[in-house]
Amino acid sequence: MDIQKLKSDAIELLKNLIRTESFSKQEDKTAEIINAFINERGVPTHRLKNNVWAFNKHYDAKKPTILLNSHHDTVNPNPGYTNDPFDPFVKDGKLFGLGSNDAGGCLVSLISTFLYFYDKENLNYNFVIAATAEEEISGFNGLELVYPELGPIDFAIVGEPTLMDIAVAEKGLMVLDCTARGKAGHAAREEGDNAIYKALKDIEWIRTYKFENVSPHLGPMKMSVTIINAGYQHNVVPENCTFTIDVRITEMYRNEDVLRIIEENIESDVAARSVRLRPSFIDPDHKLVKAAIKMGAKPYGSPTTSDQALVPVPSVKMGPGNSGRSHSANEFIWLTEIEEGIEKYIKILSELV
């Protein structure tokens, strides 16, 4: 397999993806591009909604399987763009365009890596590549939808821009909608039970509570009240006060246990939007971690949430590009980052297969 050809093809694929709008839930055209790109190289594909996946040529159900996954949806362009977000132009070695860094560079690098191993015989592992949708909105019709179609997975690489270092742990996310309930009354008289004051008591607990178990990779748990609403008229004591908690969960806790602790310590009603975005963790002694470190990758804990939260087996988050450029105006990725990313993915996986 000509690695230089893989690199040049990957960059052309990324340019085509940038040219094509692929906002979350509207990724049908980029799914077609990815599907055609893989098919043109003699690889049969599968598609469900806007997700595309493929298995290596000599797939053997008796062997363990490695999942290579990244997403092809994007956020809406940052209002600060001065470039055309859908014009994939190269300047000074940088490829500009919406989704170039998050996570187009990762996706095309993983597709190239899959193609490198696709027709090799006598591998120790199977490979499955999955280009998935709705990552940016944690949607239900992306990786979560197709994961059962991929067969048994033993471990995974989730492509996100990490400068090719490896996130060995990632915080999960729970969003809680809370309602403090009081009683309406006239503000000028000693009437009612002010729901705002009741909410403030709960919010103070949220602000000061320290979870006992601290992650060696991610540090302490974090809760933040990010939205609050109450009242409709200046002279009426509000009977309800609603507020929202953003909860970032480490591998030291299950989402359900964190929810229970919160419910037991505040008076407000608590409703979880979802408990499905779970924290991720892989053993530092896992062979994938050791191979990545051998190739120069640095392990770290990631505070942000990705599709890694939906992978129920050991995984690392790893890819070319810089997370700091994600969702920024005039987003770009260095061409060398893509080229070196493909090389490093191949070297790491060659240590295993």
N, C-alpha and C positions, 0 to 999 in steps of 0.2 A: 504494500500500500504506500503510495507516494504521499508523504506527510506534507510536502510543500503544496501539492495539489489540494489536499484537505484544507490547508490554511487559506489558500486563495478562494476556494469554493465557499468556505465558511464566511469570509468577509463579504462576498457577493450575496450570499443568502441573507446576511444581516442587513445589507443595503436594501434588499427587496422587502424585508420585514419593516424597516423604518419607513419606506415609502407608503406603507399600507396601514391605514387606521386599524387599531386593534384594542380599543378601550374594552375594559372588562364587560363581558356579556356580548361584545360585538367583535369577537375574534374569528369569525367564520372565514374571512378572506386570508388571514395569516395561517389559519389551519390548512387551507387549500395549498398555500405556497409551501408549507413544511411537508405536507403529504406528498406533493409532486416532487419536491427536491429529493426526498428519500426514495420514492418509487423510481425516479430516473436513474438511480444508482443500483437498481436491481433488487431492491429490498421491499418485500410485501409489508403493508402497513394495516393498521386498524384505526378506526375513527369512531368516536362517540361524542355527539354534539361537537364542541370545538376543541376536542382533545385528540391527539394523534400519538400512537405508540407502535413499536415494532420489537421483534425478538431477533436474537442472533440466529444465523443460518443453521447452526448445528445445536440448537436448543435441545437440552436433554432434561426431561422432568425429574430425573434422579439426581441431578446436580443442583447445588445452591445457586441462587440468582442475585445479581447485583442490579439495582435500579439506578438509572441515570435520569434525573428529572430537572426540568426548569420550566418557566412559564413564558408565554408569548403575549399576554395581555399587558397593557400599559395604563398608567394614570392619564388624566387629561393634561395637556401641556401647561406648565407653569406660566402664569401671566407675564413673567419677566423675560420670556423668550424674545430675543432680537433676531435670531435665525428662524427660518421656516422649519418647524419641528419635524416635518415629513420630507425634508431634503437631506439625504445621506451624503453630505459632502465631506471630503478629507482635506484637512489643512494642518500642516506641521506635524504630520503623523497621527492626528486625532480624527476619528470618525465621529461626526456630530449627528444628532438626531434623537427623537423621542424613543426611548426604550433601548438605545444603544448600550447603555451601561446596566440598566435594570429592566430585564435581565437578558437582553438580546445577545450580548457577548458570551454570557454563560451558556445560553441555550445552543448557539451555533457551535461552541467549543465542545459541548457534550455530544451533540449530534455527530460531529467529526470524530470524536473519540469512539463512539459506538460504531461508526462505519469502519474505523481502523480495525476493530476486533470482530466485525460482523461475520466474515467467512473463515475465520481461523478455526482450525480443528484442534481437538484434544485439549480444550481449555478446562481449567478447574472449576470455572463458573460460567453460568449463562449470563447474558446481558439483556436488559430491556431498556429502551429509551422511551421516555414519555414527555411529550411537549404538551403542557396543560394550560388550562384557561382559568380565569377568575381568581388568580392569586392575589391581586392587588386589593380585592374586596373580601378576601376569605370566603369566596362563594362556594355553593354546594355542587356546582356543575363543573368543577375542575378536577384536581387530583383525587379528591375524596370520592367523586363519582366513578372514576375509572380504576382506582386502586384494586378493587375486587377482580377486575378483568386481567390483571397483570400476572396472576399466578402467585405462588409463594415467593416472597421476597426475604432475603436474609439480611441485607443491609443496603444502604443507599447513599448516593451523593446528590444533594439538592443544590442546584446551581443558583447562587446569588453572589453579587460582587463582594468579595472578601480579600482582594489582592492575593488570591490563591493561598491564603492562610485557611485554617480549618476551625470552624465553630463546632466545638465538641459538646456544647450545651447551648440551649436557646430557651429564653423565657416563653412560657405560655401566656395566653391572654384570656381574661374573663371581663366582660362588661356587665355591670350590675345596675339596674334601674331601681331606685329606692323611693319610697313614699312615706314621709312622716305625716301622721294623721292627728289633727287637732279638732277644734270646734270653732266655727265662725262666730263672730260677735262684733259689737260696735267698738271701734278703737278708743272712743272717748270715755267709755265706761269700763268697769271691771267685768268684762264679759268675754266669753270664748276661751279657747286654749290655743295659743299661737303655735302653729305648726312649724314656723321658721325656727323658733327657739328649740323645739324638739329636734329638728333636723341639725341645728348647730351642735347640740350635745353629741349626736351620733357622728357628725363630721369631725369633731374634735377627737373622738375615739379613733376614727380612721386615720387622722393625721399623726397621732402619737403612738399607735399600737406597733409593737415590734414582734414579728413572728420569731419563734425561738430558734428554729433551724435555719442556718445560714449556708448557702451553697458555696463550695470552694471555687466554683467557676463563675458564678453569676452574682455572688454577694447576697445581701438580704432581699427579702420580698419587698415589693413596692406597691402601695395603693395611693391613688390620686383621685380626689373629687374634681371632676372636670366640667360639669354642667349643674346649674341649680336654677329652679324656677318656683315662684310662689306669688300669690296675691294677684288682685286685679283692680283694686281700688284703694286709695290711701287711707280711708277711714274704716276699713273692714279688716278685722283680724282674720288672717287666712286659715282655712281649715285643712289645707293640704300643702305640703312643700315637697317637691320632687327633686332628686339629685342623682347624678350618675357617677359611678366609681369605675375607674380604669384600674384593673388589678393585673400586675405582671407577676407570673408565678414561676418559681424555680423548680428544679427537679426534686427538691426536698419535700414537695407537697403534691398531693392529688388535687385537681380542681375542685372536686366535690368536698374535700376536707376543708379547703379554704372557704368555700361557700358556707359550710356549716359553722365554722368559727365566727364568721362575720354575722350570720343570722343569730347566733347565740349572744352576741355582745352589743347589738344595736336594737333600738325599739322600732325603727322604721321597717315597713314591709320591704322585702328584697326579692327581686325577680331577675334571674340570670338570663341574658339574651341567649347564651350558649355556654356549654362547658367542653366543647369539642377541640378548642385550640390549646393543646396540652404542651407542657414543657418537654424539651427533648434532651437526651443525654446519651453519650456513648462512652463505654469503658475506655480509659486512657491506654489500656493494654490491647485494645482491639487491633487486629492486623491492619485494618485500613488506616487507623490513626498512626500506627508505627510506620507504615509505608509512606504516608504523607510527610511525617516529620523527617524521615530519612531523606526525602527530596526537598527539604528546606522549609516546609510549611510550619507555621507557628500555631499552636492550639490556643483557643481563647473561648470565652463565653459571650454569647451574643444577646444583647438586651431587646432586640427587635424580633418580631414574629414573622415567619414565612410559612411556606407549605411544609416545611420540616415538621411543623406542629401536627400535620395530618398523616405523618409516616409512623406507623406503629412498630417499627423495627429500628435497630441502631442505625444512625445516620450522621453524616457530617454536612454542614453547609459550607460550600466552597466554590469559588469561581473567580474569573478575571474581572477586573474593574474595581472601583472604589465605592463603597456604600455611601460615602459622603456626597457623591455626585447624583445619587438616585433622586428623582423627582425635582431636580434642579433645573433652572433655566439654561438653555443651550447645553443640554446634556451631551456628554461625549464619552468615548472609550479610546484608549490608545490602541492602534493596530498591533503594536508589539505585545500588549496585554493579551489579546486574543491568541496570537501565535504562540506565545509562551504558555498560555493557559492550556492549549491543546497538547503541547509537548509535555507539560507537567502531569496533566490527567493521564496521558498514555503511560508515562514512566511510573506513576504511582500504581496504576492498575496492572501494569506488567509485572510488578513485584508480587502480585497475588495470583495471577492466572497462568 
